Amino acid sequence: MKNRSGASAALTLTALLALVGCAGGGAGDGDMPGMDHGGGSSSAPASAEADDADIMFARMMKEHHAQAVEMSDMLLGKDGVDDRVVALAEEIKAAQEPEIRTMNEWLEEWGADVSGADGMDHGSGMMSETDMQELADASGEDAGRVFLEQMIRHHEGAVTMAQEEVDNGRDPDAIALAHTIIETQTTEIAAMRDILATL
């Protein structure tokens, strides 16, 4: 059973993340953060608005988001997890699934390859197979701790990649999303660290 003693804190966190999620929609409905890590060249030309940095931003972002959703699904399938961590995982999944669809739509509009980007490694905040197995094997309160530790690193990689898009991108929507990623995921990192300190 989940720990209900943190119910009020969970409500507070949910409210905070809901506000963050609302702010994240500023670049357009469903337009959400992309996390680029640089590296590689596009297999199709960008539109007049998008350059190679934008294309890599979208391709790498959607892969980064897909792993965050997978991690959240793993956490949500477990019993005995702190309610605050459950609320966070639900918010991440709800925000990032539509963002993946948006990234795919952008890539199609730009005439770019919609397949996943190669070259993202642990340095970009991506979890290794060993990391994912650790989360899969964890249970109860320990699962919440592992999830938070991993998602903090995951978000830190996202912020770095988003800054690269701000510095190098050209498409205004993609750049706006990158700014949003920096703001919202930095806020989530702080919230996760606060929760982790109390587990």
N, C-alpha and C positions, 0 to 999 in steps of 0.2 A: 504493500500500500504506500501511496505517496505521503510524504510528511506534510501535514496540514498546518503545522505551527507557523509556517512562513506565508500563510495565505494573504495577509495584508501586504507583506512585502512583495509577493507575486503580483498582486493587483497594481501596486505602485510601479513595478518594473514594466508590466504590460502596458500601463498608461504611457509611460515614458517612451517605450518602443513604438507604440501606436503613433505617438506624435512624431517620432523620428521617421516612421514609415510614411506618414503624410507629407513630411518635408521632402522625402525622397522622390515624390512624384512630380516635383517642380519642373523637371525637364520634359514633361509630357507623359501622358497616361502610359503606365507600364515601362517607361524609360527608366532604367535604373542603372546603377553603377556598373562599370566595367572595369575589369582589372587587367591591365596589360603588363607584360613583363618584357616587352621589346622582342628582340630575337626573331629571325625568320623574315621572309618576304611573302607578299600575297601572290596567289596564283592567278589572280584576275585584276584588271585595272580598277582603281577607285573612281567614284564619280567626281564631278568637279568640286564637290563639297568635302569628300573624304580623301585622306591620304593613307599611306601604308601604316602609319602609327594608329590611325582610327580603326583600320581593319584588324590589326593585331590586337588592339584593345578589345574589340568585340569578340573576336575568336577566343582569346584567352580568358576573357571575363566569363563567358558562358560556361567554359569548362570549370573555372574556379567556382562559379555559382553551383554548378551541378554537383560538385563534391560537397559543398556546404549543405545542400538539400539532402544528399545521401547521409551525411553525418547526423543531420537533424532527424531523419527518418529512423536511423539506428537508435538514437537517444529516446525518441518518442515510443519506440516499441518495448521499452524496458519499464519494469515496476520499481517502486521504491526510490524514485529520483526526486530530488527537491523540486517543489512546485515552481520556484523561480527559474530554475534551469529549463524545466518543461515549457514555461511561458516563453522563454527566450528562443528555444528551438522552434516553437510554433511560429513565432514572429519571423524568424529567419527564413523558414520554408515558405511562408505566405508571401514574403516580399520578393524572394529570389526566383521562384518559379516563373512568375510573369516577366521578370527581367530577362530570363533566358530566352523567352519567346521574342521579346523586343530585340535582343541582340541578333537572333536569327533573321528577323525581318529587316534589320539594318543591312546585314550582310547581303541579303537577296537584293535589296534596293541598290546597293553599291556594286552589284555584279561580282561579288567576291565569293570565294569558296566558303561554304557554311560548315565544313567539317571542323573538327576540333583542332586546336593548335598544338603542335609538337613543341617540346623543349621546356615545358613548365616542370620545375622540379621543386624540391623541398624549400629552396631559397625563395620561391614565389609564394610561400605560405601553404603550398599543397601538401597534403598528408601522404606519407609513403604507405605501401601495403602493410608494413609492420604497424604503423600508427593506426590504420583503419582496423586492423585485427585487434589491437589493444582496446579500441573503443567497442568493437563487437563483443569482446570477451568480458568487458567490465559489467558490473551490476550494481544496482542501488545507488547509494551515495557516492561510491567510487566511480560509477559511470558518469555522474554529474561532474565530478572533478576532472576526469579525463576529457570529457566534452569541452568544458570551459578552457582548460589548458590548450587543447588543440585548436579550438575556434579563435582564441586570442591570437595565436600564431597565424592562423588562416586570414583573419581580418588585417593583421599587420602587413601581410603580403599584399592584400588588396589595396591598402592605403598607398603602399609604395608604387604599385602598378598604376593606380589612378593618378598619382602625381606625374608619372611618366607621360600619361595621356595629356594632362594639363600642359606639360612642357612642350610636347611634340605634336599633338594632334591638330587637326584643322576643322573637322566637322563640329559645328556649334552645339548640337545636341549631345554628341559624345563627350565633348569637353564639359558641358554642364553636368552630365551624369558623373563624370570623374570628380568634379568638385563636390557633388552630393555624397559620393562614396567616401571621400576623405572626411567630410563632416559627420555623416551618420555612423560610419564604422568606427571612427575614433570614439564617438559617444558610447557605442556598444562595447568597445574594448574596456572602457572605464567601468561600465555596469558589470561586465563579466568579472573584472578583477575584484570589484566590491563583493560580489556573491562568493567568489572563490575564497576570499579571506575569511568568510564565515562558515564554510563547510567543514 
